[in-house]
């Protein structure tokens, strides 16, 4: 137990933990919304995130971003990368809904089968990324795209476009501009999503479908549309998370989604699945607890801390910290 | 229309009816012959089935381990309806206990370590189940997933458990060298006895894995009998009642929590046994043998085959374990193809390849009701017109 290390680095551990937690939370939104509406673990959501990281990486490469560009140009490239990541992730999420879920929902298949379908989709998507050089080879594009598809199974890193400038000091830890961007962006997006689901017409449709799909359909809610919008929103958030992840970590690989997905799902359950604010809280708690725990016990115990925390919280609060429900009235 | 609906089930019942109608001695002979064929399979090395370039006996042993695991997980997922995403944790506990006792910290013979390994994993099943089985449905899935990962990470990080290097020199089962059996050789297109390629009966060696396959197959057959007895007993009915409607079962006097815990412990028992056998065959284990991916593959085996039907899950286990080995030529695209197959199966055969009779009956009834309702609607419309 290395208490000294924990206390000496407490501010740093907390801030970086919050930044990680914010990324977990953004991914967790996708799990939590789909679960709230369909009571289904969208196992393939991790791949939605993974494709987002690659969309960001490829956009930066395509626009010629490298460490030398001026800061104005660098920021423009980053904005483009954010937009690309969100669009690609949203497209993948919608594709998933169309191919892997809708045929099952139509037949009223058992929920476990939907999980198997999602697992299959997740394997297919991850392997397509991992074999992207071969896939490009089928079209004879291996040479011309080599910058994008080479090293398909190893880590690929993104050039640093944003200097890690110190913004202010927080009890002795120099908070960088990246930490601030990650945390603030995540919270702003969460707030926007929360307001959208609470106030807009489509959001009301989603909540109604989550409460009782059949009655909602009778009341004129287009439930297919509501499910689509749910996947779309989850995809957009995962894309934003992917961009922020690339900003902070700067490397990705074809199976990056797996661990992040498991952690994000853990965060969703921790906060109370189906609950948007719960996802934020769960993500932040998980990120910070992981950082503190790994400081205390050694970084190799990081994931163990996360899972033990989950098991312990579920034992004492079986529906997560804030309790479940996207539709509020559902018990 | 009613003839069309009721004519359907009869076709399936024809072949089955003929088998059921056979006299008992004939049936038993048939089963014994099938079992003998299964035992002899690695010696026959039939050309298309036997995967090129790899040891057929080893592949078949892997298949039996998957079958064993699938039977165990079927009790948890198929009978009791508890979604377990961390089954590999029990498998790991069985394997690690056997490894520690026979090689790493003691020198026990395998036959002595095996019961301890099984007891340890059963105990872990009870310890995990007692607090978590009160949590419902999908939460249980994520808690068990967490459990599986915790076991693996603890093994990776603890020197006492061999850390990332793993444990080697795990004991093999004892076996006398009795006599040698030649394999068949199909190189010329016709089967020939090949006396250069022989298997020494009951010598559990490094190179020849066929005796392991026989051991695994024997355990699977024993488990099938046990499974049948349990499923048809009061316990099996209680599990199914709990799965179908927990509240109703509780009201009818079924102590659901106790039965769920029993299902969990039984599943852990079989998982631990499979893990210990696997460790003994490999003679070497490290944490990479117990990734979350395996939990998912095990679950896929159960669901693909048809959860709740013991023959179904055997078929599923066979497919999940065997197909990737058979199609090693496509090495890089294996996982991709497997994922696509899972999706296709889920979409086109959501009840699994061999669903239990109950599910088939329920589905037929649903179709009949749908047909009747549709008929009533069209009648109503015509009368209105």
Boltz contact constraints between the chains, C-beta under 6 A:
constraints:
  - contact:
      token1: [A, 103]
      token2: [B, 347]
      max_distance: 6.0
  - contact:
      token1: [A, 109]
      token2: [B, 350]
      max_distance: 6.0
  - contact:
      token1: [A, 112]
      token2: [B, 303]
      max_distance: 6.0
  - contact:
      token1: [A, 113]
      token2: [B, 346]
      max_distance: 6.0
  - contact:
      token1: [A, 113]
      token2: [B, 350]
      max_distance: 6.0
  - contact:
      token1: [A, 116]
      token2: [B, 303]
      max_distance: 6.0
  - contact:
      token1: [A, 116]
      token2: [B, 342]
      max_distance: 6.0
  - contact:
      token1: [A, 116]
      token2: [B, 346]
      max_distance: 6.0
  - contact:
      token1: [A, 117]
      token2: [B, 343]
      max_distance: 6.0
  - contact:
      token1: [A, 117]
      token2: [B, 346]
      max_distance: 6.0
  - contact:
      token1: [A, 119]
      token2: [B, 296]
      max_distance: 6.0
  - contact:
      token1: [A, 120]
      token2: [B, 339]
      max_distance: 6.0
  - contact:
      token1: [A, 120]
      token2: [B, 342]
      max_distance: 6.0
  - contact:
      token1: [A, 120]
      token2: [B, 343]
      max_distance: 6.0
  - contact:
      token1: [A, 121]
      token2: [B, 343]
      max_distance: 6.0
  - contact:
      token1: [A, 123]
      token2: [B, 335]
      max_distance: 6.0
  - contact:
      token1: [A, 123]
      token2: [B, 339]
      max_distance: 6.0
  - contact:
      token1: [A, 124]
      token2: [B, 336]
      max_distance: 6.0
  - contact:
      token1: [A, 124]
      token2: [B, 339]
      max_distance: 6.0
  - contact:
      token1: [A, 124]
      token2: [B, 340]
      max_distance: 6.0
  - contact:
      token1: [A, 127]
      token2: [B, 335]
      max_distance: 6.0
  - contact:
      token1: [A, 127]
      token2: [B, 336]
      max_distance: 6.0
  - contact:
      token1: [A, 269]
      token2: [B, 142]
      max_distance: 6.0
  - contact:
      token1: [A, 300]
      token2: [B, 157]
      max_distance: 6.0
  - contact:
      token1: [A, 303]
      token2: [B, 153]
      max_distance: 6.0
  - contact:
      token1: [A, 304]
      token2: [B, 150]
      max_distance: 6.0
  - contact:
      token1: [A, 304]
      token2: [B, 153]
      max_distance: 6.0
  - contact:
      token1: [A, 307]
      token2: [B, 146]
      max_distance: 6.0
  - contact:
      token1: [A, 307]
      token2: [B, 149]
      max_distance: 6.0
  - contact:
      token1: [A, 307]
      token2: [B, 150]
      max_distance: 6.0
  - contact:
      token1: [A, 310]
      token2: [B, 146]
      max_distance: 6.0
  - contact:
      token1: [A, 311]
      token2: [B, 143]
      max_distance: 6.0
  - contact:
      token1: [A, 311]
      token2: [B, 146]
      max_distance: 6.0
  - contact:
      token1: [A, 314]
      token2: [B, 135]
      max_distance: 6.0
  - contact:
      token1: [A, 314]
      token2: [B, 139]
      max_distance: 6.0
  - contact:
      token1: [A, 314]
      token2: [B, 143]
      max_distance: 6.0
  - contact:
      token1: [A, 315]
      token2: [B, 131]
      max_distance: 6.0
  - contact:
      token1: [A, 318]
      token2: [B, 135]
      max_distance: 6.0
